[in-house]
């Protein structure tokens, strides 16, 4: 698959199909790779990429710090993911696009629409993350990483992540830059040499900014309420994708379509069709 530099980040991407552009922020939490659209949980079952590219130019990519994309140690906000997606559209010569996210990918979708309403044709939020349990578990994950850094230092993180292939979600001790460490010896060397005290402050601020509420993160409710962008929301129903988070987005996004179908009834037969019907209604 090709790579392009976006916001200074080497980004792995692919373009599938033809038609109106659909920028797709991958699901998978802190393992947001292209492959998650076909390998992960509900997405493996509903097979969106078997159907959406028949009518739309699906632009898929590894989110920064994930998969084969690069990374940069900094206090990452949702707007950093926005800049990566917008930069990818720029590189492909796409002025406007439908923006779709799955799972944690819904957060940058909301942030993208707030930052670039003029470029956003519509939003699709599939299983948006959120809820009190999601907030608590996310903070616990970062806390485990910070505790590991306190005890073993940043060189210890490098040694740990090189000892296995687990991502941040599966082994929180390795932190959110584990994959770039594996991908690049140069990155690993510079990471290990960082000032530990400054790193701890940066990561603490990062988690407080990203996971800052007991509902769907990504954008302020007042900013969402001021948008006039067609939206489709498909709810999940577990500890990481609370139905309350999907209802929160419905409340904030005026005129949003809410597909009120239980998780076990979201199938390949109806889910791609529901998304396509929504997108087609915008294109018309």
Secondary structure, 3 states (H helix, E strand, C coil): CCEEEECCEEEEEEEECCCEEEEEECCCCCCCCCCHHHHCHHHHHHCHHHCHHHCEEEEEECCCCCCCCCCCCCCCCHHHHHHHHHHHHHHCCCCCEEEEEECCHHHHHHHHHHHCHHHEEEEEEECCCECHHHHHHHHHHHHHHHHHHHHHHHHHHHHHHHCCCCCCCCCHHHCCCHHHHHHCHHHHHHHHCCCHHHHHHHHHHHHHHHCCCCCCCCCCHHHHHCCCCCEEEECCCCCCECHHHHHHHHHHCCCCEEECCCHHHCCCCCHHHHHHHHHHHHHC
